[in-house]
Amino acid sequence: MENRIREIREQQGIKQYELAEMTELSSSYINHLEKGTRDNPSYKAMVKISRALKSQLQEVFNVD
C-alpha cells in the first residue's frame, strides 16, 4: 500500500519519533510504513496517523 506519511510529515516539520509519540505507535513501525517494508496497516493505525498529521485518510493512504 502506497502512502504519503513521510512527505506530509516532513512538510509539517514533524520528526518520525514525534509522529510515533503522537500516535502511540512505535518509531520502527512508522519507519517501516514510510519505507514500504510493512504494508497493510490496521484501520486504527491509519486513523491515528491521519489525525496526527491533520490530514484526511485518503490523502495519507491510497484508499477509497
C-alpha positions as CSV (number, residue, x, y, z in Angstrom):
1,M,0.0,0.0,0.0
2,E,1.4,3.3,-1.0
3,N,1.3,6.1,1.5
4,R,2.4,9.7,1.8
5,I,3.3,9.6,5.5
6,R,6.9,10.8,5.1
7,E,6.0,13.5,2.6
8,I,3.2,15.0,4.7
9,R,5.2,14.6,8.0
10,E,8.2,16.4,6.6
11,Q,6.1,19.2,5.1
12,Q,4.8,19.8,8.6
13,G,8.2,19.6,10.2
14,I,7.4,16.6,12.3
15,K,10.1,14.2,13.2
16,Q,9.5,10.5,12.9
17,Y,9.8,9.9,16.6
18,E,7.4,12.8,17.3
19,L,4.8,11.1,15.0
20,A,5.3,7.9,16.8
21,E,4.7,9.6,20.2
22,M,1.6,11.4,18.8
23,T,0.1,8.2,17.5
24,E,1.3,5.9,20.3
25,L,2.8,3.7,17.6
26,S,6.5,2.6,17.6
27,S,9.1,4.6,15.6
28,S,10.1,1.4,13.9
29,Y,6.5,0.7,12.8
30,I,6.3,4.3,11.3
31,N,9.6,3.8,9.7
32,H,8.6,0.5,8.0
33,L,5.3,2.1,6.8
34,E,7.2,5.0,5.3
35,K,9.8,2.7,3.6
36,G,7.1,0.4,2.3
37,T,8.6,-2.6,4.0
38,R,5.5,-3.0,6.0
39,D,2.1,-2.7,4.3
40,N,-1.5,-3.3,5.2
41,P,-1.6,-1.3,8.4
42,S,-4.7,-1.6,10.5
43,Y,-7.5,0.9,10.0
44,K,-7.0,2.0,13.6
45,A,-3.3,2.8,12.9
46,M,-4.2,4.6,9.6
47,V,-6.7,6.8,11.5
48,K,-4.2,7.6,14.3
49,I,-1.6,8.6,11.7
50,S,-4.0,10.7,9.6
51,R,-5.3,12.5,12.7
52,A,-1.8,13.2,13.9
53,L,-0.9,14.7,10.5
54,K,-4.2,16.6,10.5
55,S,-4.9,15.1,7.1
56,Q,-7.7,13.1,5.5
57,L,-7.2,9.3,5.5
58,Q,-7.5,9.3,1.7
59,E,-4.8,12.0,1.5
60,V,-2.3,10.0,3.5
61,F,-3.1,6.5,2.4
62,N,-4.2,5.4,-1.1
63,V,-7.6,4.1,-0.1
64,D,-11.1,4.6,-1.5
